Amino acid sequence: MSQWSNQLSRFAAISLSLLCLNAFASESDGLMIHQTGLSAAQKLGVLKVLKDKEDYFVLTKSKLHKVGNHDVSHTLKKMTDEQLAHFLNNGHGTIKADQFTNGEFKLDMHVRGNGGGFLGAAFGVVVGQNLVRAVTYGPIWIIAGLTGPAAPVVGTFLTGCAAPFFEPTALAAGAVAGMAGMGMTGPV
């Protein structure tokens, strides 16, 4: 019997929290943020976050928590409802919910940055390095080709002499092109 009463009181608390949250949102023109716009929410049991004019509320499985003004990141406090909805709906980032040991919540912004495209980075490195090598070593091998049968020896010798000057440029171009390729091929 005790198990049923615990389950019933838990169900009543959740139902009451949801009822209060829905009534509060309909009266105050608040913004309701579901789990898709939240990070670290599932392990904490966070179901939704509500933004009212100046306050944030967190709905967990057991109750509705008001987030202290000092526990909301400065950027989140300054955003209007429209800006926050645009930020979350267009995939620019999420709201990160953390819980202190005393049970209070903290809300931060987690901005998604560009990057993370492994294949784009690898392609950029190969293209960047080899483009510089073609421009710098290409004329050397064209000149070496004019020496007839000695072309392989002359080309190898001249390439070896020029390598200390051209390789740092090729490596730098590969790094820059790799970062560009990574940034263009995927968000983190």
URRAVEN-V435662 format. One line per field, one symbol per residue. ss: DSSP state (a for helix, b for strand, c for the rest). burial: + if it has 9 or more other ideal C-beta (glycine too) atoms within 8 Angstrom, else -. A space follows every 50 residues. Layout:
# URRAVEN-V435662
ss=???
burial=???
This chain:
# URRAVEN-V435662
ss=caaaaaaaaaaaaaaaaaaaaaaaaaaaccbbbbaaabbcaaaacbbbbb bccccbbbbbcccbbbbcaaabcaaaaaccaaaaaaaaacccbbbbbbbc ccccbbbbbbbccbcccaaaaaaaaaaaaaaaaaaaaaaaaaaaaccaaa aaaaaaaaaaaaaaaaaaaaaaaaaaaaaaaaaaccbc
burial=---------+--++--++-++--++----+--+-+-++-++--+-+-+++ ++--++++++---++-+---++---++-+-+--+++++----++++++-- ---+++++++-+--+++--++++++++++++++--++--++-++--+--- +--++--++--+---+--+++-+++++++++++-++--
